Amino acid sequence: MDHLAPELELGFLTFNLSTVLTLLVTAIIVFLIAFIATRNLKLKPTGMQNFMEWVMDFVKGIIKNNMDWKTGGRFHVLGITLIMFIAVANLLGLPLGGIVINGELWWKSPTADPTVTLTLASMVTILATYYGIKMRGTKHYFGTFVQPMSFLLPLKIIEEFANTLTLGLRLYGNIYAGEILLTLIAGIAGTSILGFFGGLIPGLAWIGFSIFIGFIQAFIFTMLTMVYLSHKVSADH
């Protein structure tokens, strides 16, 4: 993870080509899963359609646990997209992690980049603000910043930024730490035959644990997204 990132500079913008590549691959994988699962819909689902319907029901359950379905149903597609995209992104660096070309790291999970996770968190905050104003009205939305007492306004503003930071950094920290440890284990395994056998079992165990963490973090991010949206749009908040 100490290798340089391949970068492309366009004016004042700098793009991490590794992140761009893996984000593109993630989007393609999610699209293919959705396309294959829905191209031949049947009344009795099997295979990929059955998986897709399970994901839809799972996300629906998350939404209904945070707000009534009449309000939250409009966020169903958002939740499905988030949980699938983040799950695939979290796992992308596991099979081919650590591909280095000319001293540059070209392959890792895109969610191991804080720019990606904080951008996702910022998008959630912007969406929550937009729907809060659209569904509850401008006066009501901004009125919540001074409730129950007006002197809480600075704390409410800080809370908005803190929610964005914690949502993004939680996801980044878990995925980045997992890939760091895998890189260290792979380095030990590559030193000698003894190191290979000594690092094989811990490496496989950590890959299994990283897969579990990848799915859990996708669930947590989606769940917290619905919690934040609920706080902005539900009538009881």
N, C-alpha and C positions, 0 to 999 in steps of 0.2 A: 504493500500500500504506500510505500515511500517513493514509488516510481512517478515520473512526471506524467501529467495528463496531456494527451494530444489536443492542441488548441488551434482554433481558427479565429483570427482577428478581422473584423469587418468594421472599420471606423473605430468608434468608441465601444463597440460590442465585442466581447470575447466568448466564443462558444467552445465548450468542452466536447470534442468530437466523440469521445467514448460515451458520454451521457446521451448525446444526440442519437448515436447508433443504437444503444440499448433501449432508449425510449421508443424509437421507431420499431424495433423488433418486438417490444412489449405490446405496442398498439396492434401490430400485425397478428400476433398470437391471439390476443383477445378478440379481434375481429374474426379470425378463422374459427375460434371456438364458438362464438355466437352464430356465425354463418352456418357452420356444420350442424349445430344443434337445432337450428330453426328452418332448415331448407326443406325438410320433408316432415311436416307436423302430422302427428297421428293422435286419434282419440285416446289410445292406450300408449303412453310414452314409453320408449325404450332407449337404452344407450345414452347418447349425448343429450337428447331431448329431455330424458328423465333427469339428468344432471342439471340442465339449465332450469328446469321447473323447480328443482330443489333449491337452487340458488335464489330464484325469484321468491319462493316461499320463505326462505331464510331471511332475506332482506326485508320482506314484508313484515315478518315478525319483529325485526329490529325497529322498524318504523312505528308499528302499533304499540310497542312498549314505551314509546316516547311521546306519541301524539295520536289523536284520533285519525282514522284512515281517511275521512273526508278531507282533512287538512293535509295529511302526510302522503296521500296517494300520489300527488304530483311529484314527489321526490323519489318514487320507486325506481325509475330508470337511472337517476343519479346514483342511488345507492348500489344498484347492480353494477354499474360502470365502475364506480370507485372500488368496490370489493374485489372485482375481477382484475382490474388494472393493477391495483396495488399488490395483490397476491402474486400475480405473474411477475411483476417488477421485483418483488422481494426475493423470488426464487431464481431469477434469471442468472445471477452471478454464481450459483452453486455448481452447476455442471462444468462450466468453462471458466471459472473465476481465476483471475491472475494471469491472463494472457498478456504478455509483454512483448512488444515489437520495437526494436531499437531504443530500448530504455523507456518506452511509453506504455502505460497501462491502458489497453484498448477494450477490456471486457470486465464489467462488474455490474452488480445490481444498480439500476438507476436511482433507487431509493437510498443507496449508500452515499448519495450526493446531497448535501443540505440544501442546495439551490432548488432541487426537484421537490423535496418534501416541504420546504417552506413556501414554494410556489403553490403546491396543492393546498396547503393550509390557508394561504392568502385567498385563494379562489373560494374556499369554503366560507371564509369570513365575508367576502364581497357578496356571495350568493345569499348568505344569511341576512346581511344588511339590506340587500335589494328586496328580498321577499318580505322582510320585516316591514319595510316602508310600503310596499305594494299591497300587502294583505291587512295591515293594521293602521296604515295611515302615517304620514310624516309626523304629525303632532304627537300621536301616541308613541311612535318609535323613539323619538328623541326625548319624550317625557319620561321614559323608563330610566334614563340616565340620571334623573334627579329624584328618583323614588327609592326609598321612602322619604329621604331627606336630601335637600339640594346640595349640601356640603359633600355628598358622596360622589359628585360629578367627576373629580379627578381620579378617584379610585375606579369608577366604572370605565373610564377611558383607558386606564392602565390595564384593567381586566381584559378589554378587547384585544390589546396587543399581546398580553400574556397568554390568552387562549390560543392565538395564532402561533406564537412561538412554541408553546408546549405541544400543540398538535403536530407541528412539523418536526421538532427536534426529537420527540419521543420515537417517531418512526425512523428517523435518520440514525439515531444513536443505537437502536437495537440491531438494525441491519448492518451498519458499519462495523460495530464491535464484533458481530458474528463473522464477517468476512476477514477482519483482521486476524482473528484466532485461527480461521481456516488457513490463511496464508502462512502463519507461524508454524502450524502443524505440517503443512506441505513442505516448508523449508527444512524442518527437522527430518521428515521422511526422505528428502532428497540428498541428505548428507552421506548416507551409507546404507548397506543392507540392513544393519542392525537398527538404524534410524527409521528405515522404511517399515519394518515390522513393528517397531515401537510406536510409530505414529499412525499405523493403519487403523487399528481399532478405535483410538480416540478420534481420528479423523472421520470415520464412518459414523461414530456416535454423534459427533458434533454436526455433521451434515443432517442427520435425522432430526436433531434438536432444532437446527436452523430452519428446516422445512416447517416444523411445528410453529416456531416463532414467526415465520413469514406469514402463515395463515392467521395466527392470532393477531398480529399487528394490523393486517388488512381488516379484520373484524373490528378491532378497537378503533381504528381510524374512521371506519364507516359508522360505527355506533356513536362516536363522539360528534361526528358531523350531524347526525340526526338529533342529538341532544342540543347542539348549538342552534340548529334550525328550529327546533321545538321552542326554545326559549324566545326566539324572535317572532314566531308566527302564531303560537298557540294562544287562545283567549285567556287561559288561566295563568299566563306569565306576565 
